[in-house]
Each structure stands twice: as C-alpha cells, then as structure tokens.
Amino acid sequence: MRRFDRGDFDLVAVGRAMIAEPDWPKLVQAGALDQLKPFATSLMADPLMAHVK
C-alpha cells in the first residue's frame, strides 16, 4: 500500500479481488485491509455467488 499511496501506479487491476470480495473498494478506502478475503481459483466456478456464504 505504501507504493500505491506514493502514487507509483497509474492503474491498479482489481478483477480477482472484486471476485473474492465484492466490497473491496469500500474496505480498502476504510483501511479495513484485515477484512479482505483472499482470491481462490475455486471462486471462478461461480463468480456471481462467490460472496455468498
């Protein structure tokens, strides 16, 4: 996150992160990085249901 905060990146891809955690933007903006769920390839089987427990 330090490199991101410094502005080292022009573009950040969050495709996999959004599949694993649909609330990714809100959690990152709130600084709740400990609440982010990791991506797993098993989520690709049904990406629309990945957030359902």
C-alpha positions as CSV (number, residue, x, y, z in Angstrom):
1,M,0.0,0.0,0.0
2,R,2.9,2.4,0.5
3,R,3.8,2.4,-3.2
4,F,0.1,2.9,-4.0
5,D,-0.1,5.8,-1.5
6,R,3.0,7.4,-3.1
7,G,1.4,7.3,-6.5
8,D,3.8,4.8,-8.0
9,F,1.0,3.3,-10.1
10,D,-1.2,4.8,-12.9
11,L,-3.6,1.8,-12.9
12,V,-4.4,-1.0,-10.5
13,A,-6.2,-4.1,-11.6
14,V,-8.6,-5.5,-9.1
15,G,-10.5,-8.1,-11.0
16,R,-9.6,-11.1,-8.9
17,A,-10.0,-9.0,-5.7
18,M,-13.5,-8.0,-6.7
19,I,-14.5,-11.6,-7.4
20,A,-13.3,-12.6,-3.9
21,E,-14.6,-9.6,-2.1
22,P,-17.3,-7.5,-3.8
23,D,-16.9,-4.8,-1.1
24,W,-13.2,-4.5,-1.9
25,P,-13.3,-0.7,-2.7
26,K,-15.2,0.2,0.4
27,L,-12.9,-1.9,2.6
28,V,-9.7,-0.6,1.1
29,Q,-11.0,3.0,1.4
30,A,-11.9,2.4,5.0
31,G,-8.5,0.9,5.7
32,A,-10.0,-2.4,6.7
33,L,-7.4,-4.5,4.9
34,D,-7.6,-7.2,7.5
35,Q,-11.2,-7.9,6.4
36,L,-10.3,-8.6,2.7
37,K,-10.9,-12.1,1.6
38,P,-8.2,-13.7,-0.5
39,F,-8.8,-14.8,-4.1
40,A,-9.1,-18.6,-4.7
41,T,-9.4,-20.2,-8.1
42,S,-12.4,-22.1,-6.8
43,L,-14.3,-18.8,-6.8
44,M,-14.2,-18.9,-10.6
45,A,-16.6,-21.7,-10.8
46,D,-19.5,-19.4,-10.0
47,P,-18.2,-15.8,-9.6
48,L,-21.7,-14.4,-9.1
49,M,-22.1,-16.5,-6.0
50,A,-18.5,-16.0,-4.6
51,H,-19.7,-13.6,-2.0
52,V,-22.5,-15.8,-0.7
53,K,-21.5,-17.9,2.3
